[in-house]
Amino acid sequence: MKKHPYKTLLAVIGMLGAIGYASVVLAGDAEPNKKRGQVYFKMVCTVCHVQMNGKAIPPNSRKMAEWRAYLEADKHNTSGKTNGSVRYYVSQGYRQSIKASNKAAEKFLTLSDAQLFSDVQAFMISGGKDSDTPASCN
């Protein structure tokens, strides 16, 4: 019987793809969840911004494209007073560090960084001032 190395390779790739897809789904990485992003944004981001500078920065303070560019640039703060990365503030490490004082950080601790970032991103962009559903921090 003649072996077909390409068929074997394709079968292995197919199996790995299926395993990879299953692990992504099982790990909770799915479509962005705007509601979860809203909860995290309001209970973590807004609380901290109000404490630090006395005012919230709601999604409706910028246009959707501005939020998209801000999040893609991943520049939270350039002053050096806080972590400069937006992604840091949704990371498991950050959530672990504030979980004792923040219920949302504790609740979402097991989510992957990528999933929670996409959830928050979905809420912020869809809540931009030029969207159909501008969102405030109230």
Rosetta constraint file for C-alpha pairs under 8 A:
AtomPair CA 4 CA 8 HARMONIC 6.51 0.50
AtomPair CA 5 CA 9 HARMONIC 6.09 0.50
AtomPair CA 6 CA 10 HARMONIC 6.05 0.50
AtomPair CA 7 CA 11 HARMONIC 6.11 0.50
AtomPair CA 8 CA 12 HARMONIC 6.23 0.50
AtomPair CA 9 CA 13 HARMONIC 6.15 0.50
AtomPair CA 10 CA 14 HARMONIC 6.00 0.50
AtomPair CA 11 CA 15 HARMONIC 6.17 0.50
AtomPair CA 12 CA 16 HARMONIC 6.12 0.50
AtomPair CA 13 CA 17 HARMONIC 6.01 0.50
AtomPair CA 14 CA 18 HARMONIC 6.19 0.50
AtomPair CA 15 CA 19 HARMONIC 6.11 0.50
AtomPair CA 16 CA 20 HARMONIC 5.92 0.50
AtomPair CA 17 CA 21 HARMONIC 6.05 0.50
AtomPair CA 18 CA 22 HARMONIC 6.07 0.50
AtomPair CA 19 CA 23 HARMONIC 6.08 0.50
AtomPair CA 20 CA 24 HARMONIC 6.21 0.50
AtomPair CA 21 CA 25 HARMONIC 6.27 0.50
AtomPair CA 22 CA 26 HARMONIC 5.94 0.50
AtomPair CA 23 CA 27 HARMONIC 5.83 0.50
AtomPair CA 24 CA 28 HARMONIC 6.55 0.50
AtomPair CA 24 CA 29 HARMONIC 5.39 0.50
AtomPair CA 24 CA 30 HARMONIC 7.40 0.50
AtomPair CA 25 CA 29 HARMONIC 5.63 0.50
AtomPair CA 25 CA 30 HARMONIC 6.20 0.50
AtomPair CA 27 CA 111 HARMONIC 7.77 0.50
AtomPair CA 27 CA 112 HARMONIC 7.68 0.50
AtomPair CA 28 CA 111 HARMONIC 6.86 0.50
AtomPair CA 28 CA 112 HARMONIC 7.68 0.50
AtomPair CA 28 CA 115 HARMONIC 7.47 0.50
AtomPair CA 29 CA 111 HARMONIC 7.99 0.50
AtomPair CA 29 CA 112 HARMONIC 7.20 0.50
AtomPair CA 29 CA 114 HARMONIC 7.67 0.50
AtomPair CA 29 CA 115 HARMONIC 5.36 0.50
AtomPair CA 30 CA 115 HARMONIC 7.19 0.50
AtomPair CA 32 CA 115 HARMONIC 6.92 0.50
AtomPair CA 32 CA 118 HARMONIC 5.40 0.50
AtomPair CA 32 CA 119 HARMONIC 4.60 0.50
AtomPair CA 32 CA 122 HARMONIC 6.30 0.50
AtomPair CA 33 CA 37 HARMONIC 6.25 0.50
AtomPair CA 33 CA 118 HARMONIC 7.75 0.50
AtomPair CA 33 CA 119 HARMONIC 4.86 0.50
AtomPair CA 33 CA 122 HARMONIC 7.20 0.50
AtomPair CA 33 CA 123 HARMONIC 7.99 0.50
AtomPair CA 34 CA 38 HARMONIC 5.99 0.50
AtomPair CA 34 CA 119 HARMONIC 5.30 0.50
AtomPair CA 34 CA 120 HARMONIC 6.71 0.50
AtomPair CA 34 CA 122 HARMONIC 5.38 0.50
AtomPair CA 34 CA 123 HARMONIC 4.67 0.50
AtomPair CA 35 CA 39 HARMONIC 6.31 0.50
AtomPair CA 35 CA 119 HARMONIC 7.72 0.50
AtomPair CA 35 CA 123 HARMONIC 7.16 0.50
AtomPair CA 36 CA 40 HARMONIC 6.25 0.50
AtomPair CA 36 CA 119 HARMONIC 6.27 0.50
AtomPair CA 36 CA 120 HARMONIC 7.42 0.50
AtomPair CA 37 CA 41 HARMONIC 5.92 0.50
AtomPair CA 37 CA 116 HARMONIC 6.84 0.50
AtomPair CA 37 CA 117 HARMONIC 7.86 0.50
AtomPair CA 37 CA 118 HARMONIC 7.80 0.50
AtomPair CA 37 CA 119 HARMONIC 4.30 0.50
AtomPair CA 37 CA 120 HARMONIC 3.79 0.50
AtomPair CA 37 CA 121 HARMONIC 7.15 0.50
AtomPair CA 37 CA 122 HARMONIC 6.96 0.50
AtomPair CA 37 CA 123 HARMONIC 5.49 0.50
AtomPair CA 38 CA 42 HARMONIC 6.01 0.50
AtomPair CA 38 CA 119 HARMONIC 7.87 0.50
AtomPair CA 38 CA 120 HARMONIC 6.45 0.50
AtomPair CA 38 CA 123 HARMONIC 5.63 0.50
AtomPair CA 38 CA 124 HARMONIC 7.84 0.50
AtomPair CA 39 CA 43 HARMONIC 5.94 0.50
AtomPair CA 39 CA 104 HARMONIC 7.20 0.50
AtomPair CA 40 CA 44 HARMONIC 5.56 0.50
AtomPair CA 40 CA 45 HARMONIC 7.14 0.50
AtomPair CA 40 CA 104 HARMONIC 5.86 0.50
AtomPair CA 40 CA 105 HARMONIC 7.37 0.50
AtomPair CA 40 CA 120 HARMONIC 7.03 0.50
AtomPair CA 41 CA 45 HARMONIC 4.83 0.50
AtomPair CA 41 CA 46 HARMONIC 6.18 0.50
AtomPair CA 41 CA 120 HARMONIC 6.34 0.50
AtomPair CA 42 CA 46 HARMONIC 4.94 0.50
AtomPair CA 42 CA 47 HARMONIC 6.76 0.50
AtomPair CA 42 CA 137 HARMONIC 6.19 0.50
AtomPair CA 43 CA 47 HARMONIC 5.86 0.50
AtomPair CA 43 CA 102 HARMONIC 7.46 0.50
AtomPair CA 43 CA 103 HARMONIC 7.94 0.50
AtomPair CA 43 CA 104 HARMONIC 6.21 0.50
AtomPair CA 44 CA 48 HARMONIC 6.20 0.50
AtomPair CA 44 CA 102 HARMONIC 7.20 0.50
AtomPair CA 44 CA 104 HARMONIC 6.98 0.50
AtomPair CA 44 CA 105 HARMONIC 7.19 0.50
AtomPair CA 45 CA 49 HARMONIC 6.16 0.50
AtomPair CA 45 CA 89 HARMONIC 7.96 0.50
AtomPair CA 46 CA 50 HARMONIC 6.07 0.50
AtomPair CA 46 CA 56 HARMONIC 5.32 0.50
AtomPair CA 46 CA 57 HARMONIC 6.80 0.50
AtomPair CA 46 CA 58 HARMONIC 7.66 0.50
AtomPair CA 46 CA 137 HARMONIC 7.02 0.50
AtomPair CA 47 CA 51 HARMONIC 6.23 0.50
AtomPair CA 47 CA 56 HARMONIC 7.59 0.50
AtomPair CA 48 CA 52 HARMONIC 5.98 0.50
AtomPair CA 49 CA 53 HARMONIC 5.87 0.50
AtomPair CA 49 CA 54 HARMONIC 6.83 0.50
AtomPair CA 49 CA 55 HARMONIC 6.20 0.50
AtomPair CA 49 CA 56 HARMONIC 5.47 0.50
AtomPair CA 49 CA 57 HARMONIC 7.14 0.50
AtomPair CA 50 CA 54 HARMONIC 4.28 0.50
AtomPair CA 50 CA 55 HARMONIC 4.49 0.50
AtomPair CA 50 CA 56 HARMONIC 5.16 0.50
AtomPair CA 51 CA 55 HARMONIC 7.76 0.50
AtomPair CA 56 CA 137 HARMONIC 7.01 0.50
AtomPair CA 57 CA 61 HARMONIC 6.57 0.50
AtomPair CA 57 CA 137 HARMONIC 7.66 0.50
AtomPair CA 58 CA 135 HARMONIC 6.77 0.50
AtomPair CA 58 CA 136 HARMONIC 4.97 0.50
AtomPair CA 58 CA 137 HARMONIC 5.25 0.50
AtomPair CA 59 CA 67 HARMONIC 7.91 0.50
AtomPair CA 59 CA 123 HARMONIC 7.82 0.50
AtomPair CA 59 CA 124 HARMONIC 5.00 0.50
AtomPair CA 59 CA 125 HARMONIC 7.04 0.50
AtomPair CA 59 CA 127 HARMONIC 5.11 0.50
AtomPair CA 59 CA 128 HARMONIC 5.01 0.50
AtomPair CA 59 CA 129 HARMONIC 7.05 0.50
AtomPair CA 59 CA 134 HARMONIC 7.03 0.50
AtomPair CA 59 CA 135 HARMONIC 5.56 0.50
AtomPair CA 59 CA 136 HARMONIC 6.16 0.50
AtomPair CA 59 CA 137 HARMONIC 7.74 0.50
AtomPair CA 60 CA 127 HARMONIC 5.78 0.50
AtomPair CA 60 CA 128 HARMONIC 4.46 0.50
AtomPair CA 60 CA 129 HARMONIC 4.10 0.50
AtomPair CA 60 CA 130 HARMONIC 7.80 0.50
AtomPair CA 60 CA 134 HARMONIC 5.19 0.50
AtomPair CA 60 CA 135 HARMONIC 5.29 0.50
AtomPair CA 60 CA 136 HARMONIC 5.89 0.50
AtomPair CA 61 CA 128 HARMONIC 6.91 0.50
AtomPair CA 61 CA 129 HARMONIC 6.25 0.50
AtomPair CA 62 CA 66 HARMONIC 6.02 0.50
AtomPair CA 62 CA 67 HARMONIC 6.45 0.50
AtomPair CA 62 CA 128 HARMONIC 5.61 0.50
AtomPair CA 62 CA 129 HARMONIC 5.79 0.50
AtomPair CA 63 CA 67 HARMONIC 6.42 0.50
AtomPair CA 63 CA 125 HARMONIC 7.77 0.50
AtomPair CA 63 CA 128 HARMONIC 4.78 0.50
AtomPair CA 63 CA 129 HARMONIC 5.09 0.50
AtomPair CA 63 CA 130 HARMONIC 5.41 0.50
AtomPair CA 63 CA 131 HARMONIC 7.63 0.50
AtomPair CA 64 CA 68 HARMONIC 6.19 0.50
AtomPair CA 64 CA 124 HARMONIC 7.81 0.50
AtomPair CA 64 CA 125 HARMONIC 4.84 0.50
AtomPair CA 64 CA 126 HARMONIC 6.79 0.50
AtomPair CA 64 CA 127 HARMONIC 7.46 0.50
AtomPair CA 64 CA 128 HARMONIC 4.65 0.50
AtomPair CA 64 CA 129 HARMONIC 7.00 0.50
AtomPair CA 64 CA 130 HARMONIC 6.42 0.50
AtomPair CA 64 CA 131 HARMONIC 6.77 0.50
AtomPair CA 65 CA 69 HARMONIC 6.11 0.50
AtomPair CA 65 CA 125 HARMONIC 7.58 0.50
AtomPair CA 66 CA 70 HARMONIC 6.05 0.50
AtomPair CA 67 CA 71 HARMONIC 6.05 0.50
AtomPair CA 67 CA 124 HARMONIC 6.79 0.50
AtomPair CA 67 CA 125 HARMONIC 5.73 0.50
AtomPair CA 67 CA 128 HARMONIC 7.34 0.50
AtomPair CA 68 CA 72 HARMONIC 6.09 0.50
AtomPair CA 68 CA 121 HARMONIC 7.85 0.50
AtomPair CA 68 CA 125 HARMONIC 6.42 0.50
AtomPair CA 69 CA 73 HARMONIC 6.01 0.50
AtomPair CA 70 CA 74 HARMONIC 6.31 0.50
AtomPair CA 70 CA 75 HARMONIC 6.80 0.50
AtomPair CA 71 CA 75 HARMONIC 7.39 0.50
AtomPair CA 71 CA 86 HARMONIC 6.94 0.50
AtomPair CA 71 CA 121 HARMONIC 7.26 0.50
AtomPair CA 74 CA 84 HARMONIC 7.83 0.50
AtomPair CA 74 CA 85 HARMONIC 5.33 0.50
AtomPair CA 74 CA 86 HARMONIC 5.10 0.50
AtomPair CA 74 CA 87 HARMONIC 6.62 0.50
AtomPair CA 75 CA 84 HARMONIC 5.59 0.50
AtomPair CA 75 CA 85 HARMONIC 5.16 0.50
AtomPair CA 75 CA 86 HARMONIC 5.91 0.50
AtomPair CA 76 CA 83 HARMONIC 7.20 0.50
AtomPair CA 76 CA 84 HARMONIC 4.87 0.50
AtomPair CA 76 CA 85 HARMONIC 5.02 0.50
AtomPair CA 76 CA 86 HARMONIC 4.68 0.50
AtomPair CA 77 CA 81 HARMONIC 7.70 0.50
AtomPair CA 77 CA 82 HARMONIC 6.56 0.50
AtomPair CA 77 CA 83 HARMONIC 6.75 0.50
AtomPair CA 77 CA 84 HARMONIC 4.61 0.50
AtomPair CA 77 CA 85 HARMONIC 7.14 0.50
AtomPair CA 78 CA 84 HARMONIC 5.94 0.50
AtomPair CA 80 CA 84 HARMONIC 6.86 0.50
AtomPair CA 83 CA 88 HARMONIC 7.16 0.50
AtomPair CA 85 CA 89 HARMONIC 7.46 0.50
AtomPair CA 86 CA 90 HARMONIC 7.57 0.50
AtomPair CA 87 CA 91 HARMONIC 6.33 0.50
AtomPair CA 87 CA 113 HARMONIC 7.74 0.50
AtomPair CA 87 CA 117 HARMONIC 6.70 0.50
AtomPair CA 88 CA 93 HARMONIC 7.91 0.50
AtomPair CA 88 CA 94 HARMONIC 6.58 0.50
AtomPair CA 89 CA 94 HARMONIC 5.83 0.50
AtomPair CA 89 CA 95 HARMONIC 7.50 0.50
AtomPair CA 90 CA 94 HARMONIC 6.63 0.50
AtomPair CA 90 CA 95 HARMONIC 6.74 0.50
AtomPair CA 90 CA 113 HARMONIC 6.12 0.50
AtomPair CA 90 CA 116 HARMONIC 6.37 0.50
AtomPair CA 90 CA 117 HARMONIC 6.02 0.50
AtomPair CA 91 CA 95 HARMONIC 6.23 0.50
AtomPair CA 91 CA 112 HARMONIC 7.76 0.50
AtomPair CA 91 CA 113 HARMONIC 4.94 0.50
AtomPair CA 92 CA 96 HARMONIC 5.86 0.50
AtomPair CA 92 CA 109 HARMONIC 6.02 0.50
AtomPair CA 92 CA 110 HARMONIC 7.53 0.50
AtomPair CA 92 CA 111 HARMONIC 7.73 0.50
AtomPair CA 92 CA 112 HARMONIC 7.21 0.50
AtomPair CA 92 CA 113 HARMONIC 6.24 0.50
AtomPair CA 93 CA 97 HARMONIC 6.27 0.50
AtomPair CA 94 CA 98 HARMONIC 6.50 0.50
AtomPair CA 95 CA 99 HARMONIC 5.71 0.50
AtomPair CA 95 CA 105 HARMONIC 4.75 0.50
AtomPair CA 95 CA 106 HARMONIC 6.70 0.50
AtomPair CA 95 CA 108 HARMONIC 7.90 0.50
AtomPair CA 95 CA 109 HARMONIC 6.10 0.50
AtomPair CA 96 CA 105 HARMONIC 7.16 0.50
AtomPair CA 96 CA 106 HARMONIC 7.20 0.50
AtomPair CA 96 CA 109 HARMONIC 6.82 0.50
AtomPair CA 98 CA 102 HARMONIC 5.90 0.50
AtomPair CA 98 CA 105 HARMONIC 6.59 0.50
AtomPair CA 98 CA 106 HARMONIC 7.82 0.50
AtomPair CA 99 CA 103 HARMONIC 6.39 0.50
AtomPair CA 99 CA 104 HARMONIC 7.65 0.50
AtomPair CA 99 CA 105 HARMONIC 5.07 0.50
AtomPair CA 99 CA 106 HARMONIC 4.50 0.50
AtomPair CA 99 CA 109 HARMONIC 7.98 0.50
AtomPair CA 100 CA 106 HARMONIC 7.28 0.50
AtomPair CA 102 CA 106 HARMONIC 6.45 0.50
AtomPair CA 103 CA 107 HARMONIC 5.95 0.50
AtomPair CA 104 CA 108 HARMONIC 6.04 0.50
AtomPair CA 105 CA 109 HARMONIC 5.85 0.50
AtomPair CA 108 CA 116 HARMONIC 7.96 0.50
AtomPair CA 111 CA 115 HARMONIC 6.44 0.50
AtomPair CA 111 CA 116 HARMONIC 6.36 0.50
AtomPair CA 112 CA 116 HARMONIC 6.35 0.50
AtomPair CA 113 CA 117 HARMONIC 5.98 0.50
AtomPair CA 114 CA 118 HARMONIC 6.12 0.50
AtomPair CA 115 CA 119 HARMONIC 6.20 0.50
AtomPair CA 116 CA 120 HARMONIC 6.18 0.50
AtomPair CA 117 CA 121 HARMONIC 5.91 0.50
AtomPair CA 118 CA 122 HARMONIC 5.97 0.50
AtomPair CA 119 CA 123 HARMONIC 6.44 0.50
AtomPair CA 120 CA 124 HARMONIC 6.14 0.50
AtomPair CA 121 CA 125 HARMONIC 6.01 0.50
AtomPair CA 122 CA 126 HARMONIC 5.89 0.50
AtomPair CA 123 CA 127 HARMONIC 5.88 0.50
AtomPair CA 124 CA 128 HARMONIC 6.35 0.50
AtomPair CA 124 CA 135 HARMONIC 7.94 0.50
AtomPair CA 125 CA 131 HARMONIC 7.99 0.50
AtomPair CA 126 CA 131 HARMONIC 6.01 0.50
AtomPair CA 126 CA 132 HARMONIC 7.76 0.50
AtomPair CA 126 CA 133 HARMONIC 6.75 0.50
AtomPair CA 126 CA 134 HARMONIC 7.14 0.50
AtomPair CA 127 CA 131 HARMONIC 6.12 0.50
AtomPair CA 127 CA 132 HARMONIC 7.89 0.50
AtomPair CA 127 CA 133 HARMONIC 5.63 0.50
AtomPair CA 127 CA 134 HARMONIC 4.19 0.50
AtomPair CA 127 CA 135 HARMONIC 4.42 0.50
AtomPair CA 127 CA 136 HARMONIC 7.71 0.50
AtomPair CA 128 CA 133 HARMONIC 7.61 0.50
AtomPair CA 128 CA 134 HARMONIC 5.21 0.50
AtomPair CA 128 CA 135 HARMONIC 6.74 0.50
AtomPair CA 129 CA 133 HARMONIC 7.96 0.50
AtomPair CA 129 CA 134 HARMONIC 5.00 0.50
AtomPair CA 129 CA 135 HARMONIC 7.54 0.50
AtomPair CA 130 CA 134 HARMONIC 6.92 0.50
